[in-house]
Amino acid sequence: MKPEAAIASAKTLQPDTLRLLLTQDIPAYWTGRDGAVQWTPPSNVQPTREVLEVETSPL
């Protein structure tokens, strides 16, 4: 089983955690960067705040 997305309620993610998720092609969202995260069936996960840069630093 492979998760479709990872959602963290935190200001930051540990770099190792983010790297692991990205190498597994699992999108990561966290409230400190993305604001609230919304899920709508069947499998659409999206942040409510637009991310300005794709490669945002987790720190």
C-alpha distance (Angstrom), angle and dihedral (degrees) to the residues before:
residue distance angle dihedral
M1 . . .
K2 3.80 . .
P3 3.79 120.8 .
E4 3.80 115.6 -123.6
A5 3.82 92.5 -144.8
A6 3.80 142.2 -4.5
I7 3.80 119.1 -132.5
A8 3.81 122.9 -168.5
S9 3.77 127.8 -173.0
A10 3.79 94.9 -145.7
K11 3.79 143.4 102.0
T12 3.81 92.2 -118.9
L13 3.79 142.3 8.1
Q14 3.76 124.5 -131.8
P15 3.81 108.8 -103.8
D16 3.83 91.5 -126.0
T17 3.80 91.2 53.1
L18 3.78 92.7 48.9
R19 3.81 91.5 46.8
L20 3.82 91.2 51.3
L21 3.80 92.3 50.3
L22 3.79 92.9 47.2
T23 3.81 93.3 49.0
Q24 3.82 88.1 53.8
D25 3.84 91.5 48.9
I26 3.81 91.3 -116.4
P27 3.81 112.6 144.2
A28 3.80 113.4 -130.0
Y29 3.79 125.3 -148.2
W30 3.78 126.3 -178.3
T31 3.77 129.0 -178.3
G32 3.81 94.9 -129.0
R33 3.80 89.8 62.6
D34 3.80 105.0 22.8
G35 3.78 104.0 31.8
A36 3.78 114.0 -142.4
V37 3.79 116.7 0.6
Q38 3.79 119.8 -141.2
W39 3.79 127.6 -156.4
T40 3.77 122.1 -164.1
P41 3.80 122.5 -178.2
P42 2.86 138.0 -69.8
S43 3.82 95.2 25.7
N44 3.79 113.8 -47.5
V45 3.82 112.8 134.3
Q46 3.78 117.8 177.0
P47 3.80 138.9 158.6
T48 3.78 117.6 -114.8
R49 3.81 89.9 -140.1
E50 3.80 116.2 62.8
V51 3.79 114.0 -119.3
L52 3.80 109.5 -127.0
E53 3.79 96.6 -156.8
V54 3.78 128.4 30.5
E55 3.79 93.0 -147.0
T56 3.82 98.3 50.4
S57 3.78 114.7 165.3
P58 3.83 112.6 -113.2
L59 3.79 89.2 -140.3
